[in-house]
Amino acid sequence: MNRRKLVSSISMAMLLVGVIAFIFMNKESKIKGFPVPMSAIHINDDKEEDYQYISVMPITKASGWENLGENGHTVSFKKGERKVTVLHYPGEITYYLFEK
């Protein structure tokens, strides 16, 4: 009985760590060097100048990128000479990424 409780506790802890890592870790987006949440899914489209992602986690932070602030539905980030704008409409889970 004690062994079963130990295995159950270890399994739950591993599951919890996995979920937390999935939520808070980032991966590289289609814009080279720009991070998006690990849970973000890229939507394939014909447009090369913008990229669409579906994400339950908001794309409001980008590690290594300077946050230039919010303007309405957009958040802008800068790194060196590169500038990326993230557009998100309220009530949607779709995010649009543009590089200028």
C-alpha positions, 0 to 999 in steps of 0.5 A, spaced: 500 500 500 505 504 501 509 503 495 503 504 491 502 511 494 509 513 493 509 511 485 502 515 485 505 521 488 512 521 484 507 520 477 503 526 479 509 530 481 512 528 474 506 530 470 505 537 474 512 538 472 511 536 465 505 541 464 508 547 468 514 546 463 509 546 457 506 552 459 512 556 461 517 554 456 518 557 449 520 555 442 522 559 436 517 561 431 517 562 424 520 569 425 528 567 426 530 568 433 523 570 436 520 566 441 513 563 442 510 559 447 511 552 447 503 551 446 503 555 440 501 552 434 503 555 427 497 555 422 500 554 415 498 560 410 500 562 403 502 569 406 510 570 407 510 576 411 505 574 417 505 568 421 499 566 425 499 562 431 493 559 435 495 559 443 492 559 449 498 562 453 498 570 451 504 572 447 506 578 451 513 577 453 519 575 449 525 573 452 531 577 449 527 582 446 526 589 448 518 590 449 516 597 446 509 597 449 502 595 447 498 600 442 491 597 442 491 590 440 498 590 438 505 589 442 511 590 439 518 588 441 525 590 438 532 586 438 538 590 435 535 593 428 529 588 428 522 589 430 517 584 431 509 586 432 504 581 435 497 582 433 491 579 438 484 581 437 480 580 444 476 574 444 480 570 439 486 565 440 489 567 434 496 571 434 499 574 428 506 576 428 509 581 423 517 583 422 518 590 420 
